[in-house]
Amino acid sequence: MIWKTIKVGFHRLGSPPNFYRLCQRFSPWLWGGFFLCAAVGLYQALYVVPPDYQQGDSFRILYVHVPAAWQAMAGYVVMAILAFIALVWRIRIAEIMAMMGAPIGAAFSVICLATGSIWGRPMWGTWWAWDARLTSMLVLLFIYLGIMGLYSAFEDKRKGARIACILILVGLVNIPIIHFSVEWWTTLHQGSTIRFFGESTMHYSMMPPLVWMTIAVKFLFAAALLDRSRNEILDQDRRRRWVLEHAGVNR
């Protein structure tokens, strides 16, 4: 009985009109959560946390760099889950959400690489090094761009989405490479200072802004994903009755 209820709810969520209404309901709350968490996180990062004893104030860029890097990888995992659902159960909403996540993930990858280069210049003496962590993150950006290009290359959106979903699943192998690159190879990039299991090497006084900014980018990703998916659904279904009724157009 429970499984049947879950199955029915799962397929109802895959209905474009239902999903559109869900996006309308939750999107403003997600944007509000983002602005609130980002405001608290940035205030603490700029005015509360003391300067680092080695890097001074330049270390504060980590409060943008690290959450962006984490979200670039986490967003790809979300896309891979959606791609799997799309390929197995052929749910169009899952296809759309997987495709709409690519530009958002690419944006986080660009932010990660840009802030990493700015941070690396005074620390390493160079803007860029073909470091294992940096290179694997650059590969992730190229994968994001490849997904976007592959999806746009087909006039049939569903066919393009299915092929791009295969690329998403293949590209998933790069995520553990990014994560473990600092352990597998000798790199300029510092190792993990924050551990979910075990003791972190980052001082506790520096942690709260990072937590706030990490939550903020989660809200940002979710809000942007819902908004982009909602717009894509409207574009694809623009001639269908439910869209015309929503727009107040009489057929």
Backbone hydrogen bonds, N-H to C=O, Kabsch-Sander energy under -0.5 kcal/mol:
donor,donor_aa,acceptor,acceptor_aa,energy
5,T,1,M,-2.1
6,I,2,I,-2.5
7,K,3,W,-2.5
8,V,4,K,-2.5
9,G,5,T,-2.6
10,F,6,I,-2.5
11,H,7,K,-2.1
12,R,8,V,-2.2
13,L,9,G,-2.0
14,G,10,F,-0.9
15,S,12,R,-1.5
19,F,15,S,-2.9
20,Y,16,P,-2.6
21,R,17,P,-2.0
22,L,18,N,-2.1
23,C,19,F,-2.4
24,Q,20,Y,-2.2
25,R,21,R,-1.8
26,F,22,L,-2.3
27,S,23,C,-2.5
30,L,26,F,-2.1
31,W,27,S,-2.4
32,G,28,P,-2.2
33,G,29,W,-2.3
34,F,30,L,-2.1
35,F,31,W,-2.4
36,L,32,G,-2.2
37,C,33,G,-2.4
38,A,34,F,-2.8
39,A,35,F,-2.0
40,V,36,L,-2.1
41,G,37,C,-2.8
42,L,38,A,-2.9
43,Y,39,A,-2.0
44,Q,40,V,-2.3
45,A,41,G,-2.5
46,L,42,L,-2.2
47,Y,43,Y,-2.6
48,V,43,Y,-0.6
48,V,44,Q,-1.4
49,V,44,Q,-2.7
52,D,56,G,-2.1
56,G,52,D,-1.6
58,S,55,Q,-1.2
59,F,56,G,-0.7
60,R,57,D,-1.8
61,I,58,S,-1.2
62,L,59,F,-2.3
63,Y,60,R,-1.7
64,V,61,I,-1.8
65,H,61,I,-2.8
66,V,62,L,-2.3
68,A,64,V,-1.8
69,A,65,H,-2.3
70,W,66,V,-2.8
71,Q,67,P,-2.5
72,A,68,A,-2.2
73,M,69,A,-1.6
74,A,70,W,-3.0
75,G,71,Q,-3.1
76,Y,72,A,-0.9
77,V,73,M,-1.8
78,V,74,A,-2.2
79,M,75,G,-2.3
80,A,76,Y,-2.3
81,I,77,V,-2.2
82,L,78,V,-2.4
83,A,79,M,-2.7
84,F,80,A,-2.3
85,I,81,I,-2.3
86,A,82,L,-2.6
87,L,83,A,-2.4
88,V,84,F,-2.3
89,W,85,I,-2.6
90,R,86,A,-1.0
91,I,85,I,-0.5
92,R,90,R,-0.6
95,E,91,I,-1.6
96,I,92,R,-2.6
97,M,93,I,-2.7
98,A,94,A,-2.2
99,M,95,E,-2.2
100,M,96,I,-2.7
101,G,97,M,-1.3
102,A,98,A,-0.5
102,A,99,M,-0.9
104,I,100,M,-0.7
105,G,101,G,-2.7
106,A,102,A,-2.6
107,A,103,P,-2.0
108,F,104,I,-2.1
109,S,105,G,-2.1
110,V,106,A,-2.3
111,I,107,A,-2.4
112,C,108,F,-2.5
113,L,109,S,-2.6
114,A,110,V,-2.9
115,T,111,I,-2.7
116,G,112,C,-2.1
117,S,113,L,-2.1
118,I,114,A,-2.2
119,W,115,T,-2.5
120,G,116,G,-2.5
121,R,117,S,-1.7
123,M,119,W,-1.0
124,W,120,G,-3.7
125,G,120,G,-0.9
125,G,121,R,-1.2
126,T,120,G,-0.8
131,D,129,A,-3.1
135,T,131,D,-3.3
136,S,132,A,-2.2
137,M,133,R,-1.8
138,L,134,L,-2.2
139,V,135,T,-2.2
140,L,136,S,-1.6
141,L,137,M,-1.8
142,F,138,L,-2.1
143,I,139,V,-2.3
144,Y,140,L,-2.4
145,L,141,L,-2.4
146,G,142,F,-2.4
147,I,143,I,-2.4
148,M,144,Y,-2.2
149,G,145,L,-2.5
150,L,146,G,-2.6
151,Y,147,I,-2.3
152,S,148,M,-1.9
153,A,149,G,-1.0
154,F,151,Y,-0.8
157,K,155,E,-1.0
160,G,156,D,-2.4
161,A,157,K,-2.4
162,R,158,R,-2.2
163,I,159,K,-2.1
164,A,160,G,-2.4
165,C,161,A,-2.3
166,I,162,R,-1.3
167,L,163,I,-1.5
168,I,164,A,-2.2
169,L,165,C,-2.1
170,V,166,I,-2.2
171,G,167,L,-2.8
172,L,168,I,-0.7
172,L,169,L,-0.5
173,V,170,V,-1.3
174,N,171,G,-1.9
175,I,172,L,-1.4
177,I,173,V,-0.8
178,I,174,N,-2.3
179,H,175,I,-2.3
180,F,176,P,-2.6
181,S,177,I,-0.9
183,E,180,F,-1.4
184,W,180,F,-2.5
185,W,181,S,-2.1
187,T,185,W,-0.7
195,R,193,T,-0.5
198,G,196,F,-0.5
201,T,193,T,-1.8
202,M,193,T,-1.5
206,M,203,H,-1.8
207,M,204,Y,-1.1
210,L,206,M,-0.7
211,V,207,M,-2.1
212,W,208,P,-2.5
213,M,209,P,-2.7
214,T,210,L,-2.2
215,I,211,V,-2.3
216,A,212,W,-2.2
217,V,213,M,-2.2
218,K,214,T,-1.4
219,F,215,I,-2.2
220,L,216,A,-2.4
221,F,217,V,-2.7
222,A,218,K,-2.4
223,A,219,F,-2.8
224,A,220,L,-2.7
225,L,221,F,-2.5
226,L,222,A,-2.3
227,D,223,A,-2.3
228,R,224,A,-2.6
229,S,225,L,-2.3
230,R,226,L,-2.5
231,N,227,D,-2.2
232,E,228,R,-2.2
233,I,229,S,-2.4
234,L,230,R,-2.1
235,D,231,N,-2.1
236,Q,232,E,-2.6
237,D,233,I,-2.5
238,R,235,D,-0.8
240,R,237,D,-2.2
244,L,240,R,-2.2
245,E,241,R,-2.9
246,H,242,W,-1.8
247,A,243,V,-2.2
248,G,244,L,-0.5
248,G,245,E,-0.6
249,V,244,L,-3.2
